[in-house]
Amino acid sequence: MNKSSLFLLLLLIFVSSCSKQDGEAVATCIDGVQNGNETGIDCGGDCTPCTVT
């Protein structure tokens, strides 16, 4: 394995470990799931306001 491949592998491991806390996925405003403090799916709370339809 060359240095570039090793660097990319370590970077991938680091990035994937930063996206989780205590084995749980971090809530985001673009994951298609109502989580965190959202009041709807990917809206409300810390996300953009939910549209009324």
PDB file of N, CA, C, O and CB in Angstrom:
ATOM      1  N   MET A   1       0.854  -1.166   0.000  1.00  0.00           N
ATOM      2  CA  MET A   1       0.000   0.000   0.000  1.00  0.00           C
ATOM      3  C   MET A   1       0.904   1.234   0.000  1.00  0.00           C
ATOM      4  O   MET A   1       1.796   1.366   0.838  1.00  0.00           O
ATOM      5  CB  MET A   1      -0.974  -0.005   1.228  1.00  0.00           C
ATOM      6  N   ASN A   2       0.657   2.135  -0.955  1.00  0.00           N
ATOM      7  CA  ASN A   2       1.496   3.320  -1.019  1.00  0.00           C
ATOM      8  C   ASN A   2       0.999   4.395  -0.049  1.00  0.00           C
ATOM      9  O   ASN A   2      -0.057   4.245   0.567  1.00  0.00           O
ATOM     10  CB  ASN A   2       1.531   3.868  -2.448  1.00  0.00           C
ATOM     11  N   LYS A   3       1.753   5.457   0.077  1.00  0.00           N
ATOM     12  CA  LYS A   3       1.425   6.510   1.047  1.00  0.00           C
ATOM     13  C   LYS A   3       0.095   7.181   0.735  1.00  0.00           C
ATOM     14  O   LYS A   3      -0.645   7.524   1.657  1.00  0.00           O
ATOM     15  CB  LYS A   3       2.530   7.557   1.079  1.00  0.00           C
ATOM     16  N   SER A   4      -0.225   7.376  -0.531  1.00  0.00           N
ATOM     17  CA  SER A   4      -1.481   8.025  -0.906  1.00  0.00           C
ATOM     18  C   SER A   4      -2.675   7.176  -0.499  1.00  0.00           C
ATOM     19  O   SER A   4      -3.660   7.696   0.025  1.00  0.00           O
ATOM     20  CB  SER A   4      -1.517   8.294  -2.413  1.00  0.00           C
ATOM     21  N   SER A   5      -2.592   5.884  -0.735  1.00  0.00           N
ATOM     22  CA  SER A   5      -3.687   4.983  -0.365  1.00  0.00           C
ATOM     23  C   SER A   5      -3.864   4.929   1.139  1.00  0.00           C
ATOM     24  O   SER A   5      -4.992   4.927   1.633  1.00  0.00           O
ATOM     25  CB  SER A   5      -3.435   3.580  -0.909  1.00  0.00           C
ATOM     26  N   LEU A   6      -2.779   4.884   1.860  1.00  0.00           N
ATOM     27  CA  LEU A   6      -2.842   4.858   3.320  1.00  0.00           C
ATOM     28  C   LEU A   6      -3.454   6.146   3.854  1.00  0.00           C
ATOM     29  O   LEU A   6      -4.282   6.107   4.764  1.00  0.00           O
ATOM     30  CB  LEU A   6      -1.444   4.649   3.916  1.00  0.00           C
ATOM     31  N   PHE A   7      -3.055   7.282   3.299  1.00  0.00           N
ATOM     32  CA  PHE A   7      -3.615   8.566   3.715  1.00  0.00           C
ATOM     33  C   PHE A   7      -5.121   8.603   3.466  1.00  0.00           C
ATOM     34  O   PHE A   7      -5.878   9.020   4.344  1.00  0.00           O
ATOM     35  CB  PHE A   7      -2.923   9.722   2.970  1.00  0.00           C
ATOM     36  N   LEU A   8      -5.565   8.176   2.291  1.00  0.00           N
ATOM     37  CA  LEU A   8      -6.992   8.178   1.973  1.00  0.00           C
ATOM     38  C   LEU A   8      -7.774   7.242   2.887  1.00  0.00           C
ATOM     39  O   LEU A   8      -8.888   7.569   3.295  1.00  0.00           O
ATOM     40  CB  LEU A   8      -7.207   7.781   0.519  1.00  0.00           C
ATOM     41  N   LEU A   9      -7.213   6.099   3.211  1.00  0.00           N
ATOM     42  CA  LEU A   9      -7.863   5.157   4.121  1.00  0.00           C
ATOM     43  C   LEU A   9      -8.016   5.765   5.510  1.00  0.00           C
ATOM     44  O   LEU A   9      -9.089   5.677   6.107  1.00  0.00           O
ATOM     45  CB  LEU A   9      -7.064   3.848   4.201  1.00  0.00           C
ATOM     46  N   LEU A  10      -6.971   6.373   6.023  1.00  0.00           N
ATOM     47  CA  LEU A  10      -7.031   7.007   7.342  1.00  0.00           C
ATOM     48  C   LEU A  10      -8.000   8.186   7.346  1.00  0.00           C
ATOM     49  O   LEU A  10      -8.710   8.398   8.329  1.00  0.00           O
ATOM     50  CB  LEU A  10      -5.636   7.473   7.773  1.00  0.00           C
ATOM     51  N   LEU A  11      -8.035   8.947   6.270  1.00  0.00           N
ATOM     52  CA  LEU A  11      -8.973  10.061   6.166  1.00  0.00           C
ATOM     53  C   LEU A  11     -10.408   9.556   6.163  1.00  0.00           C
ATOM     54  O   LEU A  11     -11.266  10.138   6.827  1.00  0.00           O
ATOM     55  CB  LEU A  11      -8.696  10.881   4.901  1.00  0.00           C
ATOM     56  N   LEU A  12     -10.682   8.499   5.438  1.00  0.00           N
ATOM     57  CA  LEU A  12     -12.015   7.912   5.401  1.00  0.00           C
ATOM     58  C   LEU A  12     -12.441   7.422   6.782  1.00  0.00           C
ATOM     59  O   LEU A  12     -13.584   7.637   7.185  1.00  0.00           O
ATOM     60  CB  LEU A  12     -12.060   6.760   4.397  1.00  0.00           C
ATOM     61  N   ILE A  13     -11.553   6.779   7.502  1.00  0.00           N
ATOM     62  CA  ILE A  13     -11.854   6.300   8.854  1.00  0.00           C
ATOM     63  C   ILE A  13     -12.133   7.477   9.778  1.00  0.00           C
ATOM     64  O   ILE A  13     -13.063   7.425  10.582  1.00  0.00           O
ATOM     65  CB  ILE A  13     -10.689   5.449   9.407  1.00  0.00           C
ATOM     66  N   PHE A  14     -11.345   8.530   9.673  1.00  0.00           N
ATOM     67  CA  PHE A  14     -11.543   9.700  10.520  1.00  0.00           C
ATOM     68  C   PHE A  14     -12.879  10.370  10.235  1.00  0.00           C
ATOM     69  O   PHE A  14     -13.611  10.704  11.167  1.00  0.00           O
ATOM     70  CB  PHE A  14     -10.409  10.694  10.321  1.00  0.00           C
ATOM     71  N   VAL A  15     -13.204  10.571   8.976  1.00  0.00           N
ATOM     72  CA  VAL A  15     -14.453  11.243   8.599  1.00  0.00           C
ATOM     73  C   VAL A  15     -15.653  10.415   9.033  1.00  0.00           C
ATOM     74  O   VAL A  15     -16.628  10.970   9.540  1.00  0.00           O
ATOM     75  CB  VAL A  15     -14.502  11.492   7.079  1.00  0.00           C
ATOM     76  N   SER A  16     -15.603   9.105   8.846  1.00  0.00           N
ATOM     77  CA  SER A  16     -16.743   8.278   9.238  1.00  0.00           C
ATOM     78  C   SER A  16     -16.904   8.228  10.751  1.00  0.00           C
ATOM     79  O   SER A  16     -18.028   8.094  11.234  1.00  0.00           O
ATOM     80  CB  SER A  16     -16.587   6.868   8.686  1.00  0.00           C
ATOM     81  N   SER A  17     -15.839   8.328  11.501  1.00  0.00           N
ATOM     82  CA  SER A  17     -15.951   8.312  12.957  1.00  0.00           C
ATOM     83  C   SER A  17     -16.475   9.643  13.486  1.00  0.00           C
ATOM     84  O   SER A  17     -17.040   9.684  14.579  1.00  0.00           O
ATOM     85  CB  SER A  17     -14.598   7.992  13.589  1.00  0.00           C
ATOM     86  N   CYS A  18     -16.304  10.720  12.745  1.00  0.00           N
ATOM     87  CA  CYS A  18     -16.790  12.033  13.179  1.00  0.00           C
ATOM     88  C   CYS A  18     -18.287  12.191  12.940  1.00  0.00           C
ATOM     89  O   CYS A  18     -18.905  13.106  13.484  1.00  0.00           O
ATOM     90  CB  CYS A  18     -16.034  13.139  12.453  1.00  0.00           C
ATOM     91  N   SER A  19     -18.871  11.321  12.142  1.00  0.00           N
ATOM     92  CA  SER A  19     -20.283  11.481  11.812  1.00  0.00           C
ATOM     93  C   SER A  19     -21.198  10.787  12.806  1.00  0.00           C
ATOM     94  O   SER A  19     -22.416  10.810  12.632  1.00  0.00           O
ATOM     95  CB  SER A  19     -20.549  10.953  10.432  1.00  0.00           C
ATOM     96  N   LYS A  20     -20.649  10.175  13.838  1.00  0.00           N
ATOM     97  CA  LYS A  20     -21.472   9.460  14.808  1.00  0.00           C
ATOM     98  C   LYS A  20     -21.088   9.853  16.224  1.00  0.00           C
ATOM     99  O   LYS A  20     -19.936  10.190  16.499  1.00  0.00           O
ATOM    100  CB  LYS A  20     -21.335   7.944  14.622  1.00  0.00           C
ATOM    101  N   GLN A  21     -22.067   9.807  17.116  1.00  0.00           N
ATOM    102  CA  GLN A  21     -21.814  10.043  18.531  1.00  0.00           C
ATOM    103  C   GLN A  21     -22.418   8.883  19.309  1.00  0.00           C
ATOM    104  O   GLN A  21     -23.614   8.619  19.191  1.00  0.00           O
ATOM    105  CB  GLN A  21     -22.407  11.418  19.003  1.00  0.00           C
ATOM    106  N   ASP A  22     -21.641   8.214  20.070  1.00  0.00           N
ATOM    107  CA  ASP A  22     -22.102   7.107  20.906  1.00  0.00           C
ATOM    108  C   ASP A  22     -22.880   6.073  20.106  1.00  0.00           C
ATOM    109  O   ASP A  22     -23.867   5.527  20.600  1.00  0.00           O
ATOM    110  CB  ASP A  22     -22.962   7.632  22.038  1.00  0.00           C
ATOM    111  N   GLY A  23     -22.450   5.796  18.876  1.00  0.00           N
ATOM    112  CA  GLY A  23     -23.097   4.782  18.052  1.00  0.00           C
ATOM    113  C   GLY A  23     -24.371   5.248  17.380  1.00  0.00           C
ATOM    114  O   GLY A  23     -24.996   4.475  16.654  1.00  0.00           O
ATOM    115  N   GLU A  24     -24.777   6.499  17.602  1.00  0.00           N
ATOM    116  CA  GLU A  24     -25.990   7.034  16.991  1.00  0.00           C
ATOM    117  C   GLU A  24     -25.605   8.007  15.882  1.00  0.00           C
ATOM    118  O   GLU A  24     -24.627   8.744  16.007  1.00  0.00           O
ATOM    119  CB  GLU A  24     -26.889   7.733  18.051  1.00  0.00           C
ATOM    120  N   ALA A  25     -26.369   8.006  14.811  1.00  0.00           N
ATOM    121  CA  ALA A  25     -26.130   8.945  13.725  1.00  0.00           C
ATOM    122  C   ALA A  25     -26.452  10.360  14.200  1.00  0.00           C
ATOM    123  O   ALA A  25     -27.385  10.565  14.976  1.00  0.00           O
ATOM    124  CB  ALA A  25     -26.976   8.577  12.478  1.00  0.00           C
ATOM    125  N   VAL A  26     -25.686  11.314  13.738  1.00  0.00           N
ATOM    126  CA  VAL A  26     -25.902  12.712  14.102  1.00  0.00           C
ATOM    127  C   VAL A  26     -27.089  13.236  13.304  1.00  0.00           C
ATOM    128  O   VAL A  26     -27.167  13.020  12.095  1.00  0.00           O
ATOM    129  CB  VAL A  26     -24.621  13.574  13.839  1.00  0.00           C
ATOM    130  N   ALA A  27     -28.012  13.923  13.968  1.00  0.00           N
ATOM    131  CA  ALA A  27     -29.186  14.485  13.297  1.00  0.00           C
ATOM    132  C   ALA A  27     -28.756  15.616  12.368  1.00  0.00           C
ATOM    133  O   ALA A  27     -27.951  16.467  12.745  1.00  0.00           O
ATOM    134  CB  ALA A  27     -30.223  14.997  14.333  1.00  0.00           C
ATOM    135  N   THR A  28     -29.298  15.619  11.157  1.00  0.00           N
ATOM    136  CA  THR A  28     -29.049  16.696  10.207  1.00  0.00           C
ATOM    137  C   THR A  28     -30.361  17.140   9.594  1.00  0.00           C
ATOM    138  O   THR A  28     -31.391  16.488   9.764  1.00  0.00           O
ATOM    139  CB  THR A  28     -28.059  16.252   9.111  1.00  0.00           C
ATOM    140  N   CYS A  29     -30.316  18.241   8.889  1.00  0.00           N
ATOM    141  CA  CYS A  29     -31.513  18.788   8.246  1.00  0.00           C
ATOM    142  C   CYS A  29     -31.707  18.244   6.833  1.00  0.00           C
ATOM    143  O   CYS A  29     -32.572  18.731   6.106  1.00  0.00           O
ATOM    144  CB  CYS A  29     -31.434  20.305   8.205  1.00  0.00           C
ATOM    145  N   ILE A  30     -30.926  17.254   6.432  1.00  0.00           N
ATOM    146  CA  ILE A  30     -31.032  16.727   5.071  1.00  0.00           C
ATOM    147  C   ILE A  30     -31.037  15.207   5.030  1.00  0.00           C
ATOM    148  O   ILE A  30     -30.739  14.624   3.988  1.00  0.00           O
ATOM    149  CB  ILE A  30     -29.896  17.248   4.227  1.00  0.00           C
ATOM    150  N   ASP A  31     -31.371  14.543   6.149  1.00  0.00           N
ATOM    151  CA  ASP A  31     -31.291  13.088   6.181  1.00  0.00           C
ATOM    152  C   ASP A  31     -32.622  12.388   5.927  1.00  0.00           C
ATOM    153  O   ASP A  31     -32.670  11.158   5.940  1.00  0.00           O
ATOM    154  CB  ASP A  31     -30.753  12.652   7.499  1.00  0.00           C
ATOM    155  N   GLY A  32     -33.702  13.130   5.698  1.00  0.00           N
ATOM    156  CA  GLY A  32     -34.989  12.514   5.408  1.00  0.00           C
ATOM    157  C   GLY A  32     -35.645  11.868   6.608  1.00  0.00           C
ATOM    158  O   GLY A  32     -36.555  11.053   6.452  1.00  0.00           O
ATOM    159  N   VAL A  33     -35.193  12.222   7.823  1.00  0.00           N
ATOM    160  CA  VAL A  33     -35.719  11.641   9.062  1.00  0.00           C
ATOM    161  C   VAL A  33     -36.018  12.776  10.030  1.00  0.00           C
ATOM    162  O   VAL A  33     -35.241  13.725  10.126  1.00  0.00           O
ATOM    163  CB  VAL A  33     -34.709  10.615   9.691  1.00  0.00           C
ATOM    164  N   GLN A  34     -37.125  12.693  10.743  1.00  0.00           N
ATOM    165  CA  GLN A  34     -37.408  13.676  11.789  1.00  0.00           C
ATOM    166  C   GLN A  34     -36.624  13.273  13.018  1.00  0.00           C
ATOM    167  O   GLN A  34     -36.933  12.269  13.660  1.00  0.00           O
ATOM    168  CB  GLN A  34     -38.943  13.772  12.101  1.00  0.00           C
ATOM    169  N   ASN A  35     -35.599  14.062  13.349  1.00  0.00           N
ATOM    170  CA  ASN A  35     -34.749  13.765  14.501  1.00  0.00           C
ATOM    171  C   ASN A  35     -34.210  15.063  15.068  1.00  0.00           C
ATOM    172  O   ASN A  35     -34.497  16.137  14.540  1.00  0.00           O
ATOM    173  CB  ASN A  35     -33.588  12.814  14.113  1.00  0.00           C
ATOM    174  N   GLY A  36     -33.453  14.980  16.107  1.00  0.00           N
ATOM    175  CA  GLY A  36     -32.963  16.184  16.760  1.00  0.00           C
ATOM    176  C   GLY A  36     -34.144  16.972  17.311  1.00  0.00           C
ATOM    177  O   GLY A  36     -35.042  16.397  17.926  1.00  0.00           O
ATOM    178  N   ASN A  37     -34.147  18.278  17.094  1.00  0.00           N
ATOM    179  CA  ASN A  37     -35.259  19.089  17.574  1.00  0.00           C
ATOM    180  C   ASN A  37     -36.184  19.518  16.427  1.00  0.00           C
ATOM    181  O   ASN A  37     -36.902  20.510  16.554  1.00  0.00           O
ATOM    182  CB  ASN A  37     -34.729  20.319  18.307  1.00  0.00           C
ATOM    183  N   GLU A  38     -36.171  18.780  15.311  1.00  0.00           N
ATOM    184  CA  GLU A  38     -37.039  19.086  14.180  1.00  0.00           C
ATOM    185  C   GLU A  38     -38.506  18.895  14.558  1.00  0.00           C
ATOM    186  O   GLU A  38     -38.850  18.005  15.337  1.00  0.00           O
ATOM    187  CB  GLU A  38     -36.682  18.205  12.976  1.00  0.00           C
ATOM    188  N   THR A  39     -39.366  19.749  13.991  1.00  0.00           N
ATOM    189  CA  THR A  39     -40.800  19.604  14.207  1.00  0.00           C
ATOM    190  C   THR A  39     -41.459  18.859  13.054  1.00  0.00           C
ATOM    191  O   THR A  39     -42.626  18.477  13.147  1.00  0.00           O
ATOM    192  CB  THR A  39     -41.448  20.971  14.387  1.00  0.00           C
ATOM    193  N   GLY A  40     -40.727  18.653  11.980  1.00  0.00           N
ATOM    194  CA  GLY A  40     -41.173  17.886  10.824  1.00  0.00           C
ATOM    195  C   GLY A  40     -39.957  17.202  10.227  1.00  0.00           C
ATOM    196  O   GLY A  40     -38.860  17.295  10.776  1.00  0.00           O
ATOM    197  N   ILE A  41     -40.141  16.516   9.110  1.00  0.00           N
ATOM    198  CA  ILE A  41     -38.998  15.841   8.478  1.00  0.00           C
ATOM    199  C   ILE A  41     -38.109  16.899   7.843  1.00  0.00           C
ATOM    200  O   ILE A  41     -38.506  17.567   6.889  1.00  0.00           O
ATOM    201  CB  ILE A  41     -39.470  14.791   7.407  1.00  0.00           C
ATOM    202  N   ASP A  42     -36.913  17.044   8.375  1.00  0.00           N
ATOM    203  CA  ASP A  42     -35.897  17.984   7.903  1.00  0.00           C
ATOM    204  C   ASP A  42     -36.361  19.446   7.914  1.00  0.00           C
ATOM    205  O   ASP A  42     -35.921  20.236   7.079  1.00  0.00           O
ATOM    206  CB  ASP A  42     -35.478  17.607   6.510  1.00  0.00           C
ATOM    207  N   CYS A  43     -37.235  19.810   8.844  1.00  0.00           N
ATOM    208  CA  CYS A  43     -37.641  21.213   8.963  1.00  0.00           C
ATOM    209  C   CYS A  43     -38.067  21.505  10.396  1.00  0.00           C
ATOM    210  O   CYS A  43     -38.379  20.599  11.168  1.00  0.00           O
ATOM    211  CB  CYS A  43     -38.792  21.543   7.977  1.00  0.00           C
ATOM    212  N   GLY A  44     -38.073  22.799  10.732  1.00  0.00           N
ATOM    213  CA  GLY A  44     -38.410  23.214  12.088  1.00  0.00           C
ATOM    214  C   GLY A  44     -37.234  23.045  13.020  1.00  0.00           C
ATOM    215  O   GLY A  44     -36.225  22.444  12.653  1.00  0.00           O
ATOM    216  N   GLY A  45     -37.355  23.558  14.197  1.00  0.00           N
ATOM    217  CA  GLY A  45     -36.241  23.492  15.157  1.00  0.00           C
ATOM    218  C   GLY A  45     -35.041  24.248  14.629  1.00  0.00           C
ATOM    219  O   GLY A  45     -35.162  25.414  14.256  1.00  0.00           O
ATOM    220  N   ASP A  46     -33.884  23.606  14.591  1.00  0.00           N
ATOM    221  CA  ASP A  46     -32.674  24.233  14.071  1.00  0.00           C
ATOM    222  C   ASP A  46     -32.639  24.291  12.557  1.00  0.00           C
ATOM    223  O   ASP A  46     -31.792  24.982  11.991  1.00  0.00           O
ATOM    224  CB  ASP A  46     -31.470  23.499  14.566  1.00  0.00           C
ATOM    225  N   CYS A  47     -33.546  23.577  11.879  1.00  0.00           N
ATOM    226  CA  CYS A  47     -33.614  23.554  10.419  1.00  0.00           C
ATOM    227  C   CYS A  47     -34.493  24.704   9.922  1.00  0.00           C
ATOM    228  O   CYS A  47     -35.020  25.474  10.724  1.00  0.00           O
ATOM    229  CB  CYS A  47     -34.162  22.191   9.916  1.00  0.00           C
ATOM    230  N   THR A  48     -34.649  24.820   8.615  1.00  0.00           N
ATOM    231  CA  THR A  48     -35.506  25.855   8.047  1.00  0.00           C
ATOM    232  C   THR A  48     -36.952  25.613   8.455  1.00  0.00           C
ATOM    233  O   THR A  48     -37.329  24.475   8.738  1.00  0.00           O
ATOM    234  CB  THR A  48     -35.377  25.892   6.509  1.00  0.00           C
ATOM    235  N   PRO A  49     -37.766  26.659   8.491  1.00  0.00           N
ATOM    236  CA  PRO A  49     -39.172  26.484   8.861  1.00  0.00           C
ATOM    237  C   PRO A  49     -39.884  25.513   7.924  1.00  0.00           C
ATOM    238  O   PRO A  49     -39.557  25.427   6.741  1.00  0.00           O
ATOM    239  CB  PRO A  49     -39.891  27.831   8.854  1.00  0.00           C
ATOM    240  N   CYS A  50     -40.850  24.790   8.459  1.00  0.00           N
ATOM    241  CA  CYS A  50     -41.658  23.876   7.656  1.00  0.00           C
ATOM    242  C   CYS A  50     -42.655  24.688   6.832  1.00  0.00           C
ATOM    243  O   CYS A  50     -43.228  25.661   7.323  1.00  0.00           O
ATOM    244  CB  CYS A  50     -42.396  22.839   8.558  1.00  0.00           C
ATOM    245  N   THR A  51     -42.856  24.288   5.593  1.00  0.00           N
ATOM    246  CA  THR A  51     -43.832  24.975   4.747  1.00  0.00           C
ATOM    247  C   THR A  51     -45.220  24.422   5.045  1.00  0.00           C
ATOM    248  O   THR A  51     -45.387  23.228   5.293  1.00  0.00           O
ATOM    249  CB  THR A  51     -43.483  24.811   3.234  1.00  0.00           C
ATOM    250  N   VAL A  52     -46.190  25.290   5.017  1.00  0.00           N
ATOM    251  CA  VAL A  52     -47.568  24.896   5.271  1.00  0.00           C
ATOM    252  C   VAL A  52     -48.224  24.640   3.922  1.00  0.00           C
ATOM    253  O   VAL A  52     -48.243  25.516   3.058  1.00  0.00           O
ATOM    254  CB  VAL A  52     -48.345  25.991   6.090  1.00  0.00           C
ATOM    255  N   THR A  53     -48.762  23.434   3.743  1.00  0.00           N
ATOM    256  CA  THR A  53     -49.413  23.114   2.462  1.00  0.00           C
ATOM    257  C   THR A  53     -50.865  22.779   2.669  1.00  0.00           C
ATOM    258  O   THR A  53     -51.574  22.484   1.707  1.00  0.00           O
ATOM    259  CB  THR A  53     -48.709  21.950   1.766  1.00  0.00           C
TER     260      THR A  53
END
